[in-house]
Amino acid sequence: MQFISQSVQGSVAVVVMNYKDQNAFCGPLVEELKELLSALEKDERIKAVVITGGNEKYFCTGLDLNWMSRQNHNELVQFLIRVTQILKQTALFPKPLIAAVNGHAFGLGAIWLCAFDFRIMREDKGWVCFPEMDINIPFLPGMIALCEHGLGNKTFREMAFTARRYAGPEAVAIGYAREAAGKDALLPKAIELAQFMASKAQPAFGLTKQRWAREVAKIIDELDPEAIRGQLPGK
């Protein structure tokens, strides 16, 4: 893969994203993530997964607007629909999925993280933020459902409506992140948690997770395509 690398520690896959430093979502990155998650789901050796960014300053900064500007209208609509599908695929991923949030996570990057089972953030660098209310972009129905699923209504309302930036310890305090760790401890802590979660029984874990997120998946499939087309009317 061009933008993603992985290694294996015991039964844990460690995935590193490296797309233009900021890992903003473009078509090729989304397709690589979809392919990787599908492969890891089928790999019986892998019992849990950690995902992080290769640049210590960024985890994922949302959408790659420069890449999007080069797409025609139909391509853009189909890309955004595929983006919603990576959110669904992540939420339904049947194995424990831990994010080592090594730097900034903005917009869609922060929304995507809500589909992970656990989030560990840097305590000394990086913010998480939903900036949509400041840049006049409404959340899609599936994004709202996913964020409420991953954060709870109270935390999502506070983060979404205020568009505040939260550092690692603040994100822990409001319930976005499980814990915060220093630069050198972040990935080891995430791997340690993944190794612990890898021992959880299957298929009970995967089925419970998928049943819990099934309404999120339904909303993404049924409501998001229409909402995307409504927000991007044809010329």
N, C-alpha and C positions, 0 to 999 in steps of 0.2 A: 504494500500500500504506500501511496505517495505522502500522505499527510498524517498517518497514524503508525505508531510502532507499539509492539507489545513484547513483554517478557513473562515468564512464568516462575513463580516462587511457590513450590509445593503444589497445592491445588488452587492457587490464586493467580489470576491473570492481571498483570499491571499494564494498563493502556496509557500511552502518552500521545497527546495531540500536538501536532506541530504544523499549523497552517498560518503563515504570515505573522507569527508571534502571538497574535491576539485570538486565534482560533474562532474568528467570526464565521458564521454559517454561510457557506456557498454550496452550490449544487454538488461538486465533487466531494467535499468534506461530508455532507449529509449522506451521500451514497456510500462512502467508505464506512461511516458509523453504522449505517443500516446493515451493511454486509458483515462488519465485524461482530455486531451484537447477534446476528443470526448464527454466525459460526461459533461464537462462544456459548450460545444456548445449546447447540448440538454437541459440543465437545464434552464428553463424559469425564474427562480428566479435570476440567475446570469446575470448581464448586462455588467460587465467588470472584468478583471482579472489582478492581480499583481503576478509576479513570482520573487523570490529572493532565495539566498542561506542561509543555516543555519549556516555556519561558516563565521564569519565576514571577514576572509582573502580571501575567494574564492567565486566567482559566478559559473564559469565553466571553467575548464582548457583544454577543448578539448576532445580528445579521450583517453580512458583508455587503454594504450598500454600493460599493464600487462595482463588485461583481454583478449585483442585481441591476445596476443601471445599464448594463450591456445586454440585458435580456429583453426580448419583445414581450408584449402584453400576455400572450398565451403561455409563454415560457415562464414568466414571472408567477402567474397564477398557479401553474403546475408545481413550480418550485416551492411555493408557500404551502401548498397542500402536502407535498412530500415532507416539509419541515414538521407539520402537525403529526405526520405519521411516525417520525423519529421520536416525538414526545410520547406518542402512544406505545411504541415499541419499547421504549425505556421503562415506562410505567408498568408494562406487563412482563418485563424481563423476569424469568422465573427464578433466577439465582440472586443471592445478595449482591447489591450494587452500591459501592461506596465511592464518594467523590472526595478526592484530596484537592481542595480548592486553593490552589497555590497563588492566586492573584485575583485581579478584578473579574467579577461576573456581573455583567450588565444585561438588561433587557431579556432577550430570548435565552441568553446564557443562564441568567438567574432563574428564569422560568423552567428551563430544561432540568436544572438541578433539583427542582421540586419533585421530579419523577424518580430520583435516586432514593434508596432506602435510608442512607445516612450521609451527612455532609460534615466534613471536618475542614475548617478554614484556617488560614494563616492568622496568627494573633498579632503580627507586627507589620503586615502589608496586605493591601488589597481590600476593596469594598464590594459589597453586593448591593444591587440597586435595581428597582423596577422604575425606569424613567418615563414610562408611557404617559403619565398625566402631564408631564412637563413638555413633551414633544407632540402631544395631541394625537396619540395612536391608541385606539381602544383595544383592550384585550379581546382575543377571540373567545367564544364560548368554551372551547376545549381548554384554553389556557387558564381561564378562571376556574374551571372544574379541577384541573391538575394542581393549581396552586392551593386551592382549598383542601384538596386531598392530601397534599404533601405538608402543608403548613397549618391548616385549620383556618376557620373564617376570620378570627380576630387578628392573627398575625398577617394574613394576606391583606385584609382591609387596611391595616396600618401601613404596611409597606407599599401597597399599590396606590393608595390615595395620596399619601404624603410624598412619594417618590424620593424618600430620603436615602442617603448612602449609609450603609452600616459596615463598620470594621468588624473583624472577626469576633472579639469579645462582645460587641453589641449584638451581633447576629446570634450568638449563643443566648444572650439574655432574652431576646424576643422569640426564640424558638426556631429560628431559621437553620442554625447549625447545631450539631450535637456537641461539638467542642472546638476549641481553638488551640493551635500549636505553633511553635516557632518553626522557622524555615527548615532546620535540620530534622525536626521531630515529626513534621507533617506527614510525609509519605510513610515512614515506619509505623506511625500510629494508625494510618489508614489500612496498611497491610495487616497489622496486628488485629484490627477489628475484622477485616475480611477473613483472616484465618480462623477467628473465633466463629464467625457466622457460617463459614464453610462446613462446620460440623452439624448444622441444623438439618433435620431430616427432610428428605425429598420423598414423595412429591408434596408433602404437606405444606412446606414453605412456599413453593411455587404456586400451588393451587390457591392457597389463602391469599397470596399477593394478587394473583390474577382476578380472583373473585372480588377482592376489595376494590380493584381499579376498573372493574368492568363498566361502571357508569361513566367514568372518565373516557374510556375508549369509545363508548357509544356516542357520547356528545361530540368527540373529535370527528368521528366518521359521519355523523348525521348532520351536524350543524356547522362545522368549520368550513367546508367547501363553499357553501352558500354565503357565509359571512365574508369569506375572502373575496369572492366574486362581487359582493355588494360593495366592499371597500375599494375594489380595483375595477370599476366599471370599464367596459371596453370603449375604445375611442371610436 
